[in-house]
């Protein structure tokens, strides 16, 4: 199809962002005090990930375009996003759930000025994990530390649709894909002082299930307990995804890597 290469270039500006923001890491790594360890404790954490660099390949209808994008290009196409993470812990056992939605868009005209292009990209995911704290103690400096592992499942929905309008019949490229995939995670946290703690996390998902060969997440950051029931979190994150499937119009795929800053506010109760 003679429009495919040009449309893919519009798609590159918006399609990759849905995987760039989707796994900002926020976690209730440590209880607020040792007294909290015996009962249920909860946290709700809205978060944001700002990818400073994105590289890889985006494919629609069998045509691939290389990506090399900056943060300013992200902000140009973002139309709305909402993301929140919940954690509930009772002793060494926890439940983790995350909900994410993002909408991206771009309007333009193909060379020649006769065909208008409307790009609509949306992504939603919901995951549920069961977690177990296998290490929890006090180091030689008297500061608390903890390590936990989690396993779960994630449902993903990805819409990548391009509408063409102009003289003659219109045309729609792309569509929507849904899939489930397994996920595992490891996390370590350590108190620095009464206000600050350090945490690191590694997460893997996909494992070739339903077209997602692998998603990975590596991050490290800090938690500042500025208030009794509220803390601020920030750090640096590396994320990548390698997803592909065959559609009637050709291959549909994302193979991208991002790195950048994450920030969050966590409410504890």
C-alpha positions as CSV (number, residue, x, y, z in Angstrom):
1,X,0.0,0.0,0.0
2,X,1.6,3.3,-1.1
3,X,0.6,5.2,2.0
4,X,2.1,2.7,4.5
5,X,5.6,4.1,4.9
6,X,4.3,7.7,5.4
7,X,1.7,6.6,7.9
8,X,4.3,4.6,9.8
9,X,6.2,7.8,10.3
10,X,3.2,9.5,11.9
11,X,2.8,6.4,14.0
12,X,6.3,6.5,15.3
13,X,5.7,9.9,16.9
14,X,2.9,8.5,19.1
15,X,2.9,4.7,19.2
16,X,6.0,4.1,21.2
17,X,5.0,6.2,24.1
18,X,2.5,3.7,25.4
19,X,5.3,1.3,26.3
20,X,7.5,4.1,27.6
21,X,5.4,5.2,30.5
22,X,3.6,2.0,31.4
23,X,5.9,0.6,34.1
24,X,7.0,3.4,36.4
25,X,8.0,1.7,39.6
26,X,6.5,2.6,43.0
27,X,6.4,0.3,45.9
28,X,5.7,0.0,49.6
29,X,9.1,-1.5,50.2
30,X,9.3,-1.0,53.9
31,X,6.7,-0.6,56.6
32,X,6.7,2.9,58.1
33,X,7.8,1.4,61.5
34,X,8.4,-2.0,63.1
35,X,5.0,-1.7,64.9
36,X,3.2,-1.7,61.5
37,X,4.6,-5.2,60.6
38,X,1.8,-7.1,62.4
39,X,-1.3,-5.8,60.6
40,X,-2.5,-4.7,57.2
41,X,-0.8,-1.7,55.7
42,X,-1.7,-0.2,52.4
43,X,-0.3,2.3,49.9
44,X,-1.8,4.0,46.8
45,X,0.7,5.6,44.5
46,X,0.0,7.7,41.4
47,X,3.2,7.8,39.3
48,X,4.8,9.3,36.2
49,X,7.7,8.1,34.0
50,X,9.6,10.6,31.8
51,X,11.6,8.7,29.1
52,X,14.6,10.8,28.2
53,X,15.6,8.4,25.4
54,X,13.8,5.9,23.3
55,X,15.4,3.7,20.6
56,X,14.1,0.7,18.7
57,X,11.6,-0.2,16.0
58,X,7.9,0.4,15.4
59,X,6.0,-1.8,12.9
60,X,2.5,-1.5,11.4
61,X,1.1,-3.4,8.4
62,X,4.5,-5.0,7.9
63,X,6.4,-1.7,7.6
64,X,9.1,-0.9,10.2
65,X,10.5,2.5,11.2
66,X,13.5,3.1,13.4
67,X,13.0,5.2,16.6
68,X,15.3,7.7,18.2
69,X,13.2,10.0,20.2
70,X,13.6,12.6,23.0
71,X,11.4,13.7,25.9
72,X,10.2,16.8,24.0
73,X,8.7,14.6,21.2
74,X,6.8,12.7,23.9
75,X,5.1,15.8,25.3
76,X,4.1,16.9,21.8
77,X,1.8,13.9,21.3
78,X,0.5,13.1,24.8
79,X,-3.2,13.7,25.1
80,X,-3.9,12.2,28.5
81,X,-2.7,9.5,30.9
82,X,-3.6,8.0,34.3
83,X,-1.6,5.5,36.3
84,X,-1.8,4.2,39.8
85,X,-0.3,1.4,41.9
86,X,-1.8,-0.3,45.0
87,X,0.0,-2.5,47.5
88,X,-1.4,-4.2,50.6
89,X,0.8,-6.1,53.1
90,X,0.1,-8.2,56.1
91,X,3.3,-9.5,57.6
92,X,5.4,-11.1,54.9
93,X,2.6,-11.5,52.4
94,X,1.4,-8.9,50.0
95,X,-1.0,-8.1,47.1
96,X,0.1,-5.7,44.4
97,X,-2.1,-4.3,41.6
98,X,-1.5,-1.6,38.9
99,X,-3.8,0.1,36.5
100,X,-2.6,2.2,33.6
101,X,-4.2,4.1,30.7
102,X,-2.7,6.5,28.1
103,X,-4.0,8.2,25.0
104,X,-1.8,9.6,22.3
105,X,-2.8,11.3,19.1
106,X,-1.5,13.2,16.1
107,X,-3.3,14.9,13.2
108,X,-1.6,15.9,9.9
109,X,-1.8,15.9,6.1
110,X,0.2,13.7,3.8
111,X,2.4,15.3,1.2
112,X,0.3,16.8,-1.6
113,X,-2.3,18.1,0.9
114,X,-5.2,15.9,-0.3
115,X,-5.2,13.2,2.4
116,X,-5.7,13.9,6.1
117,X,-4.3,11.6,8.7
118,X,-5.7,11.0,12.3
119,X,-3.5,8.8,14.5
120,X,-5.2,7.3,17.6
121,X,-3.0,5.2,20.0
122,X,-4.3,4.0,23.4
123,X,-2.9,1.5,25.8
124,X,-4.5,0.0,28.9
125,X,-3.1,-2.6,31.3
126,X,-4.1,-4.1,34.6
127,X,-2.0,-6.5,36.6
128,X,-2.3,-8.4,39.8
129,X,0.6,-9.9,41.8
130,X,1.1,-12.0,44.9
131,X,4.2,-11.1,46.8
132,X,6.3,-12.7,49.6
133,X,8.9,-11.0,51.7
134,X,11.7,-13.5,52.1
135,X,14.2,-11.2,53.9
136,X,13.3,-8.6,56.6
137,X,15.7,-7.4,59.3
138,X,18.2,-4.8,60.7
139,X,21.7,-4.3,59.4
140,X,24.9,-3.6,61.4
141,X,24.1,0.1,61.4
142,X,20.7,-0.5,62.9
143,X,18.8,0.3,59.7
144,X,16.0,-1.9,58.4
145,X,16.1,-3.7,55.1
146,X,13.7,-6.0,53.2
147,X,13.6,-8.1,50.1
148,X,10.6,-9.5,48.4
149,X,9.5,-11.5,45.3
150,X,6.3,-11.4,43.3
151,X,4.5,-13.4,40.6
152,X,1.4,-12.4,38.7
153,X,-0.4,-11.9,35.5
154,X,-1.0,-8.8,33.3
155,X,-3.7,-8.0,30.8
156,X,-2.8,-5.6,28.0
157,X,-4.8,-3.8,25.4
158,X,-3.1,-1.9,22.7
159,X,-4.9,0.2,20.1
160,X,-3.0,1.6,17.1
161,X,-5.3,3.0,14.5
162,X,-4.8,5.4,11.6
163,X,-7.7,7.0,9.7
164,X,-7.2,8.4,6.3
165,X,-9.7,10.8,4.7
166,X,-9.7,12.8,1.5
167,X,-11.1,12.5,-2.0
168,X,-12.7,9.1,-2.4
169,X,-13.4,6.4,0.2
170,X,-11.6,6.7,3.5
171,X,-9.3,4.1,4.9
172,X,-8.4,2.7,8.3
173,X,-5.1,1.0,9.1
174,X,-4.1,-0.9,12.3
175,X,-6.5,-2.0,15.0
176,X,-6.5,-3.3,18.6
177,X,-4.7,-6.2,20.2
178,X,-5.4,-7.8,23.6
179,X,-3.2,-10.3,25.4
180,X,-2.3,-11.8,28.8
181,X,1.2,-12.5,30.0
182,X,2.9,-13.8,33.2
183,X,5.2,-11.6,35.2
184,X,7.8,-11.9,38.0
185,X,9.6,-9.3,40.1
186,X,12.3,-8.9,42.7
187,X,12.8,-5.9,45.0
188,X,15.3,-4.8,47.7
189,X,14.9,-1.8,50.0
190,X,17.1,-0.3,52.8
191,X,16.6,2.6,55.2
192,X,19.3,5.3,55.0
193,X,17.9,7.4,57.9
194,X,14.6,8.2,59.4
195,X,13.4,10.1,56.3
196,X,15.2,8.4,53.4
197,X,15.3,4.9,52.0
198,X,16.8,3.3,48.9
199,X,15.0,0.7,46.7
200,X,15.9,-1.3,43.6
201,X,13.6,-3.4,41.5
202,X,13.9,-5.9,38.6
203,X,10.8,-7.2,36.7
204,X,10.4,-9.6,33.8
205,X,7.2,-10.5,31.9
206,X,6.1,-11.9,28.6
207,X,8.4,-14.9,28.2
208,X,7.1,-15.5,24.6
209,X,3.5,-15.8,25.7
210,X,0.9,-14.3,23.3
211,X,3.5,-12.6,21.2
212,X,5.4,-10.7,23.9
213,X,8.9,-12.2,23.8
214,X,10.1,-10.2,26.8
215,X,9.5,-7.1,28.8
216,X,12.1,-6.0,31.3
217,X,12.3,-3.3,34.0
218,X,15.4,-2.3,35.9
219,X,15.3,0.7,38.3
220,X,16.8,2.3,41.4
221,X,15.5,5.2,43.4
222,X,14.8,6.8,46.7
223,X,11.8,7.4,49.0
224,X,11.5,10.5,51.1
225,X,9.0,10.3,54.0
226,X,8.3,13.9,54.3
227,X,4.9,13.5,56.1
228,X,3.4,10.9,58.4
229,X,1.3,9.2,55.8
230,X,2.8,10.5,52.5
231,X,6.1,10.1,50.8
232,X,7.7,11.2,47.6
233,X,9.6,8.8,45.3
234,X,12.0,9.4,42.5
235,X,14.7,7.5,40.6
236,X,16.0,6.3,37.3
237,X,14.5,3.5,35.2
238,X,15.4,1.3,32.2
239,X,12.6,-0.4,30.3
240,X,12.2,-2.5,27.2
241,X,9.6,-4.5,25.3
242,X,9.7,-6.9,22.3
243,X,6.2,-7.6,21.2
244,X,4.9,-8.7,17.8
245,X,1.9,-10.4,16.2
246,X,0.6,-11.0,12.7
247,X,-2.5,-9.2,11.5
248,X,-4.4,-9.4,8.2
249,X,-2.5,-6.3,6.9
250,X,0.9,-7.5,8.0
251,X,3.1,-7.6,11.1
252,X,2.2,-5.4,14.1
253,X,5.2,-5.0,16.5
254,X,7.0,-2.9,19.1
255,X,10.7,-3.5,19.9
256,X,11.9,-0.6,21.9
257,X,14.1,0.4,24.9
258,X,13.7,3.5,27.1
259,X,15.4,5.1,30.0
260,X,14.5,8.1,32.1
261,X,13.3,9.6,35.3
262,X,10.3,8.4,37.4
263,X,8.5,10.3,40.1
264,X,5.6,9.5,42.3
265,X,3.7,10.4,45.5
266,X,2.6,7.5,47.8
267,X,-0.2,7.7,50.3
268,X,0.0,5.2,53.2
269,X,-2.7,4.0,55.5
